[in-house]
Amino acid sequence: MTERVLSTRELNRALLARQLLLERWSLPLTRALEAVGGLQTQHAPSGYVGLWSRLRNFRRAALTEALVNRTAIQGTLMRSTIHTVSAADYPVLLAGVRSGRREWWQWVVRHQAEGLDMKAVVDLVRARLQQGPARTSELKALLAAKGVPPIG
């Protein structure tokens, strides 16, 4: 079988179809996130616009509810930018970038973090995040209250 090279237009259509952008679909929100591999949401409103552009019956509250209920997760993933992905995809995608991000961060803050029990710091932050989402300012205040100096 001979391989055929796609024309520019065919490639354009294939890429738009892959991103669910040729038509608006009737899919559950998390299924749409999984189909496109997550949405970059560095700018908070972009997740709402991105899903509205892809889903026929999208309601603004649906994404907010998914984030609150943790069926969708917003976190730093690909290219160290914030993405919104399904809760099912998040651990898999995070596993792919975690070690590289950790190595980079440890190198950047190596002098500030010297002598800190990083496992204790991680455990403290993890315990707080088990209760639900937290702002960076809240996490910094929590760490400061426990005597952890600002890092980074």
N, C-alpha and C positions, 0 to 999 in steps of 0.2 A: 504494500500500500504506500502510495506516494504522499508525503506530507505536503499540505497546502499552506501557503503563507497567507495570513489574513490581510485584507486591504486595510487601509487607514480607517475607513468607515466601519468595517466589520470589527476591528479592534476597539474602536470607540464604543460601538453598541455593546460588545461583550463586557467591557469594563463598566459601563453604566448599568447593564443588567446585573452584573455581579454585586454591585452596590445598591441594588433595588431602586434604581433611579429612572428607569424607563416608564414605569407606571406605579401608581400607589397600590399597595398590596393589602389584603385582609389577613394579617398575621398577628399573633400575640406579640406584644412588645419585646419580651425576652427572646422569642424566636427570631425576630428581626435583628436584634443586636447580635445574636449568634450567627445569623446568615451573613452579616457584613463584617464580622470580626471585631465588633465594637465601634463606637463613634468617638472621635476626638472631641472632648468637651472642655478644653482649656478655658474657653469663654462659656460660662454657665448656660446662657440661652441657646447655644448651638445644639445641644442635645434635643431640646424641644423642637427646634426648626428642622433638624436632621430627621427626627422621627416623623414629624408631620409631613415632610416631603416624601416619605417612604410608605407610610401607613394610611390607608383609606379612612379609617374611623378613629384616628389618634385624638385623644383628649389630653390637654396640657397636664391635668391632674394625674394621668396614668403614669407618667415618668416620675413625678414627685412621689406618688404612692409606692412605686417599685423601688425607689431609693430608700424610702423610710422603712419599707417592709423587707429590704435587703434581697429582693429578687433581682435587682440590678445594683451593681457596685460601681462607684466612681473612684478611680485611683490612678496613681502614676504608673503607666505601663510602657507601651512602645515609645521609643525615642524620648523617653523621660518626660512625656507630656501626659496630661490628664485625659483618661478615656472612660467612657461608660460602657460596661459590658454586663452580660448576664452573670448571676451569681455562680452558675455552673462553669462558665468559661474563666472566671477570675483566677482561681487557683492555678489553672493550667498556664494562662498567660503570665501570671506573676512568677511562676517557677522558671519561665524562660528568661526573665530579665532580672530576677532578684539578686543572683550572685554578682553580676556585673555592676549593678547599682550599689550593692553593699561594698564591694571592693573600691569603687570610685569614691563613695562617701567616706569610708575609713581612711583613704589616702588624704582626702581634702581636710579632714578634721583630726588627723593623727596627733597633732600637738595638743589640741584642746581636749581630746578624749583620753589622753594618757592617764592611767591610773584609775579610770572609772570601771566599775563593774557593769559592763554593757549588758550582760544577761539580766541583771536586776533592773536596769533601765528599760530594756525590752519588755520584761515581765510586767512592769508598772504600766507602761503604755498599752500593752496588750489587754491587761485587766480593765483599763478604762474604756478601750474601744469595744470590749465585749458588751458594754452597756449601750452602745450606739455610737453614731458619728460624733466627732468632736472637731472643733476648729483648732488650727495650729496654736493660736493664742491660749486656748484652754489647756492644751497639752504642755505648752511651755510653762504655764502657771503651775500645773500639777508637778512637773519636774522640779521647778524652782522651790516649791514647798517641801520637796523631799531632799533638797540640798544638791540637786544636779545642776551644775553650771550650764549656761547657754552654750550650745554647740552648733557650729555651722553658721 
